[in-house]
Amino acid sequence: MKHILLSLALLACAACGPELPGDVSSENPSLDTVETHEAPVVTPPAGSIPAGLPARLMVGLFEDTGQTWMKDSAVPWDVRYRYFTKGWVNNWGWSASDGSWGKQFMTESALQGFIPAIQYYQVNEEPGGGEAQFLAKAQNATTMKSYFSDFKVLMQRAKEFGKPVLVLMEADGYGYLQQHSNNNPGAYAAVAATGLPELAGLPNTVAGWGLAFLQLRKAVGANNVTLGMHISGWASGKDIAHFSVTDPLQPEVDKVYNFLKPLGLGPNVTGATYDVLVGDPLDRDADFYAHTFSQDRWWDASDSASISSKSFNRYAEWLRLWNVTSGKRWVLWQLPEGNSDSLNVDNTSNAPRAGYKDNRTEYFFGTGGATHREKFASSGVIALLFGRGEGQQASHTNDHDKNGQLFLKTYAGAFLKAGGLAIPAGSTTTPTPTPTPTPGPDTATYSFESGTQGWTFSGALVKGVTASTAKAYAGSRSLAVTMGGTAAGMSRVSVLNAAVPAGRTVSFRVWIPAGSRITGLQPYVQQGSTGGWLWTGAWVAPTSLKAGDWSTVTVKLPTNAVSPLHQLGLELFTDAAWSGTVYVDSVSW
């Protein structure tokens, strides 16, 4: 089993000061070992590129806060990433405990021209042990209250940042949960038990633990955050990439997907799912494993290698099967930076070629790199992020090749400067246009012309509902929802036993006043016991809502939904205390 564990030396380096930059003096090196022309042949993968990210293959690097090597390299890198470990929320005691240090990294990255990416890697440094205690920590309500509170702060600072940011969750953590729980997503974990109001509606299970991040992002309204779930190649009990290389791949994909689906890859009570999958082909240079552990972690780079062999082709096929099964694209992260000219010595002084040999940078940016990039993009990959996972490994600041050039700066740089590789963006959704209000009678099932029609409310934000003539989308009345929350949160207005046929789309007309603190809406349906209490929602960002006017929001019932529904309703989210009135009208299908 592979473990991703930063050494104390690397963590100290990350917290205290920059690495020494490599040689950046040669701007026009020979490119005789790479292909610089990109003739894209990318098969459209399943799923969509998340909103805010470019429709091309992104390339990025690790860089710590305060460093400028990436900017100084004059390469148009796409993404700049670093770890956020336990203590990030107050800069390990050097700043206020308000997450301002984290926002600084985001802002600094954007000012240098890069999308910030955060590897949120905190559980293993929470009190109570290490990787082997991952589930035990997730079951501790006190630990999880502090942990989820920190994540909420991250969402708040990311929302303030306001630009795209990648948050890659807990490398290998989901794999540990699968193994420690014996493949049981219903095993106990402290979620609602933490007492955090945003998590009150989630189950105290491992599945609820995975959903907590989606719920906190939604509650805060950090819609600019792309959330990634880490998929470990060994989570099924077989290491498909390095040891169990003759086993069929689809059964291993299915075992892990079925465990992770209720954690946020499939439909769930939050109404959202994780945006991308995250993988790390290897956490250290291949020859580090050979010299230190006598393990063979090398992959065959041949384009004809069997998918039943230790090869890039096998890994690409595993990615493709995941992409098809989940409908999610991939971010590959922390790719090793060694090359065939690395010296196989500890990289403790950043001397040229220090570090260990590997072939992953050469696979993507050496001979045949264009074909390899297209293959992985066809498997669903949207980003290649390079960085050493431990302080003795090769780094992009000293990865010189036989020509004396810094390998990634030179050859990945040439690829990016030439425009990169366009990849299919996939399907996108657009807000449902709102027709002009009809002055005539309201014929919708729920028109509120004769009263509230059984609609009620729940949650601390809503103080009451009533039929009102103050606003009307059609007819002369609507449902006035009086808001009076004293803090940020979520409340619902809903009706029981709505007889909506399976497969129908329910439309809600909603009027929100200008200056409100509404950060999102979510129309939803929940089936009854005969439908397994299945919950279906459709999150609507505030950018899709008209202030001081009517907006239409919709949710589509599953084709096998059982009628009548247990509940049909609308969730309302705010980011602060707010009093005002929201109007709902013409709920129809």
Secondary structure, DSSP 8 states (H G I E B T S, - for coil): -------HHHHHHHHH----------SS---TTS-----------SS---TTS-SB-EEEEE--TT--HHHHTT----EEEEEE-TTGGGGGGTS-TTSHHHHHHHHHHHHTT-EEEEEE--GGGSSS-SGGGHHHHHT-HHHHHHHHHHHHHHHHHHHHH-S-EEEEE-TTHHHHHHHHTTS-TTSB--SGGG--GGGTTS-SBHHHHHHHHHHHHHHHT-TTEEEEEE--TTTTSS-TTTT-TTS-HHHHHHHHHHHHGGGTTS--TTS---SEEEE-S-SS-HHHHHHHH------B--TT--TTSSBHHHHHHHHHHHHHHH--EEEEEEE----TT--SB--SS--TT-B---SHHHHHHSTTHHHHHHHHHHTTEEEEEE--SSTTS--TTS-B-TTSSBHIIIIIHHHHHTT--B-----------------S---SSB--SSS-TT-EEESTTEEEEEEESS--SSSS-EEEEEEEESSSEEEEEEEE-----TT-EEEEEEEE-TT--EEEEEEEEE--GGGTT-EEE--B-GGGS-BTEEEEEEEE--TT--SS-SEEEEEEEESS-EEEEEEEEEEE-
